[in-house]
């Protein structure tokens, strides 16, 4: 079993999905197999305001199209969650803070790693597409590949990419250690596994000069001690997620020559 996962019924999800070129609309939503109250226009507007304010605080510039897509992705997660169990967080505000803003917090560091790009990124153990789908929306120059061992979650990411119009988003149903793809410039994970396991399982997928970016909660000092001797800790970046009263750290690793 992979430790440190935060995300984890087999009915088909609702089929009506908001198109990416129209504002969010209210409609039927299903949580735990039952219909829930649709969000009002005021509630959607409040989420948008909070998203834009949080992104500004994080130093992430969102245009209208990216903001719309992020809110549409949140609604997709909310609607599919009842039958696909994508996340234990159910309310839209909590999902916005703990999923969207939490994922957006790594964008500035990622863009510094990418330079002029375009680069290829692998998001390991993507679950409901976090941070992979968020990165595909906010970093369209990157080719984002998400991999998850759970078929329904990989299927959700594939559907999200189609519904949101993200040609740079690719979904793979596989255990990462069995994945056969060309090497990536950046490999990310969010609360996926110990750093040692993360590096060991993904090392064949990291290109020469590539980086690992691991999103963690508390600073993982014990995990850092368990890294292979030839893997360098390039940076440990504390992240302050707006609205979240919890520690977050981004660990950037590089393989030695």
N, C-alpha and C positions, 0 to 999 in steps of 0.2 A: 504494500500500500504506500502511495506517495504521501508524505507528511505535509503539513502546513498549507493544505488547500482550504480556501475559504468558500469555494463554490461547489457546489454540488447541488398508470399512468401512461400509459403508452397510447392514449388517444391522440388523434390528429389535432393540431392547433387550429384556432380560427383561421379562415382563409382570407378574410378581408384585411388588407394591409394598406396603410396610408401611403399613397404615391409620393415620391420624393419632391415632385415639382409643385405640390400643393401644401398649404399650411396644415398643421395638425388638426384633425377633426375628432370630435367625440364619437363614440360608438360602443359596441359591446366589448367588454373586457372580462376575462375569465381568470380567476384565482382560486386555486384548490378545487377546480372543477365546477365552480359556480359563477354566475354572472355577477359582476361588481359594478358599482356606480361609475359611469363615465366621468372623465374630468371635464369641468366647465371651461369656458374660454378664459375666465379670470384665473383659474388654476394653471392653465397652460401658459398664460402670460406671465404669471408669477415665477414659474419654472424657468422661462426664458430669461427673465430679468436676473434671477439668481445664477443661471449658467453664465451669462455674459459678464456679470460682476465677478464671479469666481475665476473665470478665464483671465480677465484683466489682472486680477490679483496675482495669478500664477505666471503672468507674462506671456500668455498665449493669445494671439490675435485671431479672433473668429469673425469671418464675414457672415452675412446673412445665410448663405447656402450651407456653410458648415454648421451654424447654430441650428438651422432647421433639421439637418440630417441627424445631429446629435439628439435632439428632442424626439425625432421619429424613431431613432434607435432605442431610446429609453421606452417609448410606447410599445415597440415591438417586444422588448424584454418583458415588460409588464404584462402584455397580452399572452405571450407564449409561456410565461412562467408557471401558470397553473397546471399545464399538462406536461411541460418539459423540465420543470424544477431547475431552472437556470441559476437561481440565487435564492437565498433565504430572506433577503430583503424584499419587502412587498410594497411599501409605499413609495410614490414617485419622488418625494423629497429625499428620502433616504437613499434611493437609487441614484439620484442626481449627485448627491454629495459623495457617497461611498463607492460609486462606480464611475460616473462620468468625470467628476472633478478629480477623483483619486487617480484616474488614468491620465487625465490632462496634465497632472503635475509633473510627469516625466518628459513632456514634449520639449521644453527648452533644452534639457540635457541631451535628449536624442538628436535634436537638430544641430547641436554643437558637434556631436559625434559624426553626423552625416556630412558636414561641410556643404559642398555644392551638389552632392548626390548626382543622379538618383542611385539609391542603394536598395539592396534586398534585405528584408527583415523577417525573421522567424519568431513568432510568438508561441511559446510552448505552454501547453496546458491551458488553452485559451478559455475553456468553459463556455460562458455566454458571450465571448468575444471581447474580453477585457484583459489587457488594453488594446488588443489587435484591431477591433473594429473602430474604436475611437482614434487610433493612430492612422488608420486608412482614411478616415474622414478629414483629419486635421493635417495630414502630411501626404497630399495626393501624389507627390513626386516619388514616394517610396512604394515599392512592391511589397505588400504585407502578406505573409503566409501564416495562417493560424493552424495549429495542430492540436487535436484533442483525442483521447482514447475512447471517449463516449460518443457513439454515433449520432445520437439525437442532438448533442451540442454542436458537433461539427456540421450537422445538417442545418441547425439554426443559423450558424455563421454564414453558410452558403446562401441561405434564403435572405438573410439581412443584406448581404452584398448585392444580390439581385434586386431586392426591393428598394434599396437606397441608391442604386446606380453607382456602385464602386468597382470599376474595372481593375483597380489595383489591389483588390482583396481576394485572397485565395484560401480555401478551406480544405484541410486534409484530415481524414479519419484514420488515425494510426497512433500507436505508441511511438514516442519520439525516437526511442532507440532503434526502432525498425524503419524509420522514415528514410527514403532514398531520394534525395534531392541534391542539386548543386549547392555548394557551400554558401553561407549567408554572411553579409557584412556585420550584422547585428543580430543577436539572439536575446529575446526578452522573456521574462516570466514574472508573474504576479502571484505571490504567496503560493508557489508551486511545490517546492521541495527544498531540502537543504542545499546550500551552495555547492557542496562537494558532489552531490548527486546531480544537480543541475549541470555542472561542468562535465561530469563524467558521461552523462547520457547524451549531451549535445556536442561534445567536442568534435566529432567528425563532421559536423554541420557548420562549423565556424571557419570562415575563410582566413587565410593568412593576413595578419594585421587586424582581424575582426575583434569585436567586443561582445561580452555578455553584459546585459543590463538586468539586474534582479531587483524587483520591487519587494521590499520587506517592511514589516512593522517596526518593532524594536530593533535597535542596532544589533546585528547578529554576530557579536564578537566571538562566541564559541564556534560558530560555523566558519568564520574567517580563519580560525586556527586550523581547521580541517581541510583547507584547500591544498591541492597539489603544490609542490615547491616551485614548479615552473609556471604557475598562474599568479600574476601580479594584481594586487588591488590598486587600481588606478585612481579611484575616487570613492568616497562615502559621502553622499549628499543628503542632508536632512531635508525632508519635504514638509511644507506646511500646507495642508489641504484646507481651503476655506470651508468653515462649518463643521470640520471634523476634529473632535477633541481626542486625538490619538496620535501616537508617533508613527512617522513614515520615513523610510530611508531608501534611497536608490544606491545600489552597489554596482560599480562599474569595474569589470574584470578584463584583463588582457592576458592572453597566453604568451609566455616567453618564447624567445627564438630558439 
